[in-house]
């Protein structure tokens, strides 16, 4: 059994990924760059009022109803 495994292991030839994988990764990086740039422009367009969404904070003098 072990000779069959050793013979099969010797027949396996690993090839490097090559230029196609490099081009694919570079294309994904370029696409991600433009996606982030577009999202940055979209986020700048949002009108956000922080005072309207802020929760009222409890002061130290108010009694708490947690008990």
Residue, then its C-alpha position, 0 to 999 in steps of 0.5 A: x500500500x505504501x509503495x502505491x502512495x509513494x508512486x502516486x506522490x511522485x507523479x504529481x507535478x505542481x505548476x506555478x499559478x502563472x500570469x493569469x492568476x497575477x492578472x486576476x489579483x491585480x484586476x481585483x485590486x483595481x476594482x476594489x480601489x474604484x469601489x472604495x473611491x466611489x463609496x467615499x464620494x457617496x458617504x460625503x453626500x450624506x447629510x447627517x445631523x448628529x444632534x437629532x440622533x444623539x440619545x439623551x444622557x442621564x445625569x448623576x442626579x437622576x434616580x435610576x429605576x434599575x433596582 
